[in-house]
C-alpha cells in the first residue's frame, strides 16, 4: 500500500536520529585516542548534538507550519549530509563539535516533523503503528550504529568511518522525499483543497475522501494561529502534558544507556573495549525487537497499558542495576547486562514509542507544529541535562546512587502517566481536538464522546 511506503521513507529521518545519537557511544572511545579529552570535553562531544536538537526543535515549528512538512524534511536531509561530512572529515575537536551541532539541528527538526507528517497522512485505525514506525527506525538506527562501532573497532581512523556511514540514509531520505506528497492536513490548512483530496485519494486508494477533508476543515480555526496561542487557557493543559512527557522520557535515564553503554559495561567488568562495544550490540537488537512489539500492538492493547507496564519494568531494572553495583558481586557484569537489557526493552515499548506518538496526536491542528516544537524542545533539553551530567554524576554519586536516582524518576513518571495520560487509540485527531476544546480533563481527551448541542459537558468521574 502507498501509505506504508510513504511512512517508511519519512521514517528514515528517525533512522538518522537513532544512528547519529547512537554512533557516538563507540566513536567516543576512539576519538579520545586521537585527541586529548577531559571529562567535560567528552560530555560536550556527546551533548553538542543535543544543543543543536534543542535549537532545531524550538525554532522550527513555525517553519514547518509555514513551508509544509515535506519541504522541511527535505531541508533536514541536506543538513544531515553537511553535518556528517564536517564531522567525519574533522581535523580537530572543534570541527567535530560543529558537525555534530549541525546534525543536532537536523535531528531536532526531524524528531517532531517526521512523526507529525506520518500522523497526518495515516488513517486513524493504523495511526499508532505507523507513527511508531518512526520510533522503530530510531531503534534500527541505534542498532546499526552499534554494529558499525563493533565492525570498525580495529580499523585505522575508525571514528571517521563510523560517522561517514550516516551519509547513506541521509541521501536516501533526500531522494525519497522528492517523490512523497505533502501532508493533506497541511494542504487543507493552506486552503489547497484540490491537492488535499488528490493526496488523500492516493493514500487511501479511494476517491471517497470528501468526508475526511470536511472533518479536517471543521477542526481548523478560521484564522492563522499565532505562536502565543499555544499558551491559551484551553491549550495549556495539553501543552503541559507534552512538556512533561518530554521530561519523563529523558529523566528515567535512557540516553545514559544509549550514549554511555560501553562505559557502563566497562564499569561492570567488561574491560576490553571490543567486548564492551559488542555487549551494546545486544542492546540494539532487543531495542528493535521491543519496538516491533510496540508497532504491532499499540493499536490493539492501547497506549496506556504499554506505557504504565514499561515504567514498572524500567524502575525494577534500574533498582537491580543499582543493587548490583552496591553488592560488588562476582556476577556483577551479568546482572548489569540483564538489567540493562530489561530496562531497554521496557523503555522501547513504552516511553520510547509513546512520546513521539502522543505529541503528534494531542495538539490542535492550527498550532500543532509550534506546540510540538515546545514539547520536543522539552525532550531535548532534558536529554542534554541528563546526558551532559551523567559522567559527573557517576564520579560524584557512584553508579549505585546514580541509577537509584533514575529509578525514582520512573516512580514519578508512573504516577503522572496514570492520572494524566489519555488513551488515544482509534480516535481521530479531529475528535481529540474537539474534546480539548470542550474542556475535558487530560486523561479523558482521547475518549470518542460527543455532547449534544445545548447540553453542558459533564466532567468524567
Secondary structure, DSSP 8 states (H G I E B T S, - for coil): -HHHHHHHHHTHHHHHHHHHHHTHHHHHHHHHHHS---HHHHHHHHHHHHHHHHHHHHHSHHHHHHH-HHHHHHHHHHHHHHHHHHHHT-SSHHHHHHHHHHHHHHHHHHHHHHHHHHHHHS-GGGHHHHHHHHHHHHHHHHHHHHHHHHHTTTSTTHHHHHHHTTHHHHHHHHHHHTTS---HHHHHHTT-HHHHHHHHHHHHTSS--HHHHHHHHHHS-SS---GGGGGSHHHHHHHHHHHHHHHHHHHTTHHHHHHHHHHHHHHTT--SHHHHHHHHHHHHHHHHHHHHHHHHHHHHH-HHHHHHHHHHHHHHHHHHHHHHHHHT-TTHHHHHHHHHHHHHHHHIIIIIHHHHHHHHHSS-GGGHHHHHHHHHHHHHHHHHHHHTTHHHHHHHHHHHHHHHHHHHHHHHHHHHHHHH----TT--HHHHHHHHHTT--GGGTTS-----TT-------
